[in-house]
Amino acid sequence: MTMKEIIPPPPAVVRNDVAAVQALFAQNVVPSYGRFDIVLSHGAGSYVYDLGGKRYLDLGGGIAVSSLGHAHPAITEALVEQSRKLVHISNFYYHEPQGRLAQALVKLIGPGKCFFGNSGVEANEGLFKLARKFGHDEGRFEILTTVNSFHGRTLAGIAATGQEKVKKGFEPAVPGFRQVPYNDLGAMRAAISPATIAIMIEGIQGEGGVTPATPEYLLGLRQLCDESKLLLFMDAVQCGHFRSGRFQSFQRILEGVPDGGKFLPDGISMAKSLGGGFPIGAFWVRAPYADLLGAGTHGTTYGGSPLGCAVALKVLAVIEREGLADNARRIGDYLKAGLLELAQKYPGVIRQVRGLGLMLGIELTPDIHNLPGDASKIQAVRFTNLLHAAGLLAIPTGAHILRFLPPLNLRQSEAEEGLKLVESVVAKLSK
Ligand SMILES: Cc1ncc(COP(=O)(O)O)c(C=O)c1O
């Protein structure tokens, strides 16, 4: 008798029954997410399909995760090939995929080492611990972050995050985090105390509304950290991995800026696009600090598993082979230009367009008078519902902002289709 025969079949899920799936959630899933009224079934490339067979152009990319789109054969191949060899082995042992992935990331960033975890917040948490270890003997522990930042949902993650809504109800906050306004070097300088050990910023604030750092800010922070013996961390969980058109957003922001090419932070957190949908996170730490976390000081069971690393290596190989950094820049520029045109044409609906590469945001004009839907819901959610009805997925953030974080292999024709769908919604609202 085979294993398959002795395992009882799972209870039947009524396919094509949206209400049945939603009922499963209502009864069995912690309701911590505000979900849209869509039940997805499968995807292919830049498109996903719901249970009823409706097709959506996915410009949300699973919040900047699906870097190669859906059901990419290279990811399937990596999963199948590696799972035939070794899925998991624990970090008591060495294995090749983890070493090779660390080598590839170090090559892309600069001299240093990598640690692997499972998510973005865990990557940040590792950097927080690294900073505490670095400052421990001097009694320095405080990490400065920025207003409107987002660094994840663990207790330290929400303490680091510069948005009250994620902290509310979970007090007391983990001590040792303070926020100052973003892109304000003077405020950062003024905030440094004798207890400060590190600064963490996003190269492009994502959840905070798609706001890139200025070149002056990045270079100024580097100088400030050098002067005050602080570690400079970049949270690249959302804006990294070629989304900006370069591996790291700071590389794109500092293009053509004198001495910009010499800029390096001391630590970078990564996740999301790294695994193209397979959960894997990592941090890179610059060479002088790379051995601070010695044996026994940090770890996570699944971190850097053979399977996760094999997939991440494959994602990197496809990005390189298919020139997806350049694609992100080219299609991103095209999409941004198109969105800017829409903002000019319909100022009553779109107030601003921001972002770099395939990390773009539109800020809606507040109080769009004829926006349909439940008035108790924020504008961004009501607008997103209209995009869904038109067949487009995008990601709302804050009251008025929508993000486009599509696969890095988005085609020109798909970007054109996306712009047409956005315009179909915007044009109706501007009447
Ligand atoms: C900039 C940034 N940091 C950290 C995180 C947390 O990542 P995760 O949800 O994988 O823990 C996110 C998630 O959206 C993010 O955008």
The ligand as a MOL file (V3000), in Angstrom:
LIG
                    3D

  0  0  0     0  0            999 V3000
M  V30 BEGIN CTAB
M  V30 COUNTS 16 16 0 0 0
M  V30 BEGIN ATOM
M  V30 1 C 10.1300 48.0680 3.7080 0
M  V30 2 C 9.5900 46.8480 4.3630 0
M  V30 3 N 10.2400 46.3010 5.3760 0
M  V30 4 C 9.8040 45.1900 5.9890 0
M  V30 5 C 8.6410 44.5800 5.6030 0
M  V30 6 C 8.1690 43.3550 6.2980 0
M  V30 7 O 8.3470 42.2540 5.4750 0
M  V30 8 P 7.5820 40.8920 5.8130 0
M  V30 9 O 6.1360 41.1520 5.6650 0
M  V30 10 O 8.1320 39.9020 4.8300 0
M  V30 11 O 7.9520 40.5470 7.2180 0
M  V30 12 C 7.9060 45.1160 4.5380 0
M  V30 13 C 6.6430 44.5040 4.1090 0
M  V30 14 O 5.8270 45.0760 3.4210 0
M  V30 15 C 8.3870 46.2770 3.9000 0
M  V30 16 O 7.7240 46.8410 2.8850 0
M  V30 END ATOM
M  V30 BEGIN BOND
M  V30 1 1 1 2
M  V30 2 1 2 3
M  V30 3 2 2 15
M  V30 4 2 3 4
M  V30 5 1 4 5
M  V30 6 1 5 6
M  V30 7 2 5 12
M  V30 8 1 6 7
M  V30 9 1 7 8
M  V30 10 2 8 9
M  V30 11 1 8 10
M  V30 12 1 8 11
M  V30 13 1 12 13
M  V30 14 1 12 15
M  V30 15 2 13 14
M  V30 16 1 15 16
M  V30 END BOND
M  V30 END CTAB
M  END
